[in-house]
Each structure stands twice: as structure tokens, then as C-alpha cells.
Amino acid sequence: MVTRRISPWDWLAEVLEEGQDSLGAYELTLGGAVFLGYLMLWWLRAHAGWGLMLVYMLCVVSLWLGARLEQMQFHALGRRRFRGTLYRRLTWLVALGAFILAWILIGLAHARAWNTLPGWHDGPILLTLSLGLYHLAMGLKTNTPRWTYLGGVLCALAVIMPAAVPLRDKLYFVTALLAGGSLIASGLVGRLQFMREAHSASGLQDQSS
């Protein structure tokens, strides 16, 4: 039995062919997790450990809910055979790259002693920057303008929130409001796109019948 050996470049080229618009499924659920999680963390800031645990739990649950919502939407559009976003190698490759790059940028901020500013917290900045870089890269790769704009907004927020004193003083609350709100807004736009596609699909079915 002869096994076909794939070079790393061929594997990477194959992975880069993947990618799909989840029609707002994950933005809605992740946005809800960031919004609720950081509101609770702001409220429980005297017990930050419990608040952070809640944020992580909500993010994990949001990925599961996003996968379920994506599946329901694609089935409603008649796409019975598809690979969900969480099952695509490109998703995890881009997510890993975004996280590593965000860590590098945070490290540069530490080297410049920006983290000594009052109110600076690495956690919300790292999360916002990672999500921003991920959506920016995926938006450019899949030609999804909604993701490109969302990524740009989140990356800008990751710079503005710790830099502006009024925002830095209430960073957890601001992260919930701005970062979570941006994700939810993008998810609603994606949901509207799904509804338009579903309406068009149902119209075509009515005409054929």
C-alpha cells in the first residue's frame, strides 16, 4: 500500500482553500459571552478569579452554541452536507496565529512599560486584540467585508481602550460594552444576511413548485 506524502506547503495551500461565512452565528454567541462575562467581571472585580473563570466558561459555551446555530442556519438554507467552522483547519490555524501575534504585541507593550499605566489589564486587551486579528484575517481571506470591518474595529479598540483615560478607568465595563457590542452588531448583520438568503431560497422553492 503506497501512502501519499504531502509537503507542508501543499498542506498549507489546501488549508487556505477552506473558510466560510458562518452568517453571524459565532459573532452573536461570542459577543454575548464577552458582554455578559465582562459585565460580571466588572461587578465581581473584588473577586477577579471567579469573574475570569466565568468569562472562560461563557466563551467555551458560546462556541458550542455558535456551532449549533451555524448548523441550524445552514440546514435551513438547504446545505445538508457541510463542515462547520469549528471543524475547519483554517479556523484553528488563523486563531492560533492571531493569538500568538496578539501575545507578541502585548509583550512589546510590556517592553515599552505601557502596562504600568493605571487601569491597564492584559486580559481584555489580549482577548479583544486576538478576536480582532482573527476576524480581520478571516475577512480578508474569505472576502467577507463584515468580518474585515469587525476585525479593524476590535483592533482599534484594543489600542484605544487602554490608551484613553476615561475608558481605561473602567476597562472591564468598556470591554463588555464596546467589544461585546461590536461582535453582537456584526452577528446581527450576518443574521440579516441569513434571513435574506433564506427568503430567496424559499421564493425559488415556491416558483419551482
C-alpha positions in Angstrom: 0.0 0.0 0.0 1.5 3.3 -1.1 0.8 6.3 1.1 0.9 9.8 -0.5 3.2 12.2 1.3 2.0 15.8 1.4 4.6 18.5 1.8 4.0 21.3 4.4 3.5 23.8 1.6 0.9 21.6 -0.1 -0.9 21.1 3.2 -0.9 24.8 3.8 -2.3 25.6 0.3 -5.0 23.0 1.0 -5.9 24.5 4.3 -6.0 28.1 2.8 -8.7 26.9 0.4 -11.0 26.4 3.4 -13.1 29.0 5.1 -16.8 30.0 5.0 -19.1 32.8 6.3 -20.9 31.5 9.4 -23.6 34.1 8.8 -23.2 35.8 12.2 -23.6 32.6 14.3 -20.3 32.9 16.2 -20.3 36.7 16.4 -23.7 36.6 18.2 -22.7 33.9 20.7 -19.2 35.2 21.3 -20.4 38.7 21.6 -23.0 37.7 24.2 -20.3 35.8 26.1 -17.9 38.8 26.1 -20.7 41.2 27.1 -22.1 39.1 29.9 -18.7 37.8 31.1 -17.0 41.2 31.4 -20.1 42.8 32.9 -19.9 40.1 35.6 -16.1 40.5 35.9 -16.6 44.3 36.4 -19.2 43.6 39.0 -17.0 40.9 40.7 -13.8 42.8 40.3 -13.1 42.3 44.0 -13.1 38.6 43.2 -11.4 38.7 39.8 -10.5 34.9 39.8 -14.2 33.9 39.9 -15.0 36.5 37.2 -12.3 35.3 34.9 -13.4 31.7 35.3 -16.9 32.8 34.4 -15.6 34.6 31.2 -13.7 31.5 30.1 -16.8 29.2 30.7 -19.0 31.6 28.8 -16.6 31.7 25.8 -16.5 27.9 25.7 -20.3 27.6 25.9 -20.6 30.3 23.2 -18.5 28.3 20.8 -20.8 25.3 21.3 -23.9 27.5 20.8 -22.4 29.1 17.7 -21.8 25.7 16.2 -25.4 24.7 16.8 -26.7 28.0 15.4 -24.5 27.7 12.3 -25.8 24.1 11.7 -29.4 25.3 12.1 -28.9 28.2 9.7 -27.1 26.1 7.0 -29.8 23.3 7.2 -32.5 26.0 6.8 -30.7 27.1 3.6 -30.7 23.5 2.3 -27.0 22.9 2.9 -27.1 19.4 4.3 -23.5 18.5 3.8 -21.0 21.0 5.1 -18.1 21.2 7.5 -18.8 23.5 10.4 -16.4 26.4 11.2 -15.0 24.6 14.2 -14.1 21.6 12.1 -12.1 23.5 9.6 -8.3 23.6 9.9 -8.2 27.2 8.7 -10.2 28.3 11.7 -7.7 27.0 14.2 -4.7 28.0 12.2 -5.8 31.6 11.9 -6.9 31.6 15.6 -3.5 30.3 16.7 -1.7 32.9 14.6 -3.9 35.7 15.9 -3.3 34.7 19.5 0.4 34.4 19.0 0.6 37.8 17.3 -1.5 39.4 20.0 0.8 38.0 22.6 3.8 39.4 20.8 2.1 42.9 20.6 1.3 42.7 24.3 4.9 41.7 25.0 6.0 44.8 23.1 3.7 46.9 25.3 5.3 45.4 28.4 8.7 46.2 27.0 7.7 49.8 26.5 6.3 49.8 30.1 2.8 50.7 28.8 1.4 48.1 31.2 2.4 50.4 34.1 -0.4 52.8 33.2 -3.2 52.9 35.8 -6.1 50.7 34.8 -4.1 48.5 32.3 -5.3 44.9 32.3 -3.8 42.4 29.8 -6.8 40.1 29.8 -9.4 42.2 28.0 -6.8 43.7 25.7 -5.5 40.3 24.7 -9.0 38.9 24.1 -10.1 42.0 22.1 -6.9 42.0 20.0 -6.9 38.3 19.4 -10.6 38.4 18.2 -9.8 41.5 16.1 -6.8 39.9 14.3 -8.7 36.7 13.8 -11.7 38.4 12.1 -9.5 40.7 10.1 -7.5 37.8 8.7 -10.6 35.7 8.0 -12.5 38.6 6.5 -9.6 39.2 4.0 -9.2 35.5 3.3 -12.9 34.7 2.7 -13.8 38.1 1.2 -16.3 38.8 4.0 -16.4 42.6 4.5 -18.4 42.2 7.7 -15.5 40.3 9.3 -12.9 42.7 7.9 -14.7 45.7 9.4 -15.3 43.9 12.7 -11.6 43.0 12.9 -10.5 46.5 12.2 -12.8 47.9 14.9 -11.7 45.4 17.5 -8.0 46.0 16.8 -8.6 49.7 17.1 -10.4 49.2 20.4 -7.5 47.1 21.7 -5.4 50.3 21.3 -7.9 52.9 22.3 -9.3 51.3 25.4 -6.1 51.2 27.4 -4.8 54.5 26.0 -7.8 56.7 26.7 -8.1 57.5 30.4 -11.9 57.6 30.7 -12.1 54.1 29.0 -9.1 52.7 30.9 -10.6 53.5 34.3 -13.5 51.1 33.6 -11.8 48.7 31.3 -13.9 45.6 32.1 -17.2 47.5 31.6 -15.9 49.2 28.4 -14.8 45.8 27.0 -18.2 44.4 27.7 -19.9 47.4 26.1 -17.7 48.1 23.1 -16.0 44.8 22.2 -19.1 42.7 23.1 -21.4 45.1 21.4 -19.2 45.2 18.2 -19.4 41.4 18.0 -23.2 41.3 18.6 -23.7 44.1 15.9 -21.7 42.1 13.4 -23.6 39.0 14.3 -26.9 40.8 13.7 -25.7 41.9 10.3 -24.8 38.3 9.5 -28.2 37.1 10.8 -29.9 39.6 8.4 -27.9 38.2 5.5 -29.0 34.7 6.5 -32.7 35.8 6.6 -32.3 37.3 3.1 -30.8 34.1 1.8 -33.5 32.0 3.4 -36.2 34.3 1.9 -34.6 34.0 -1.5 -34.4 30.2 -1.2 -38.0 29.8 -0.1 -39.0 32.0 -3.1 -37.2 29.8 -5.5 -38.9 26.7 -4.0 -42.3 28.3 -4.4 -41.6 29.1 -8.0 -40.4 25.6 -8.8 -43.5 24.0 -7.1 
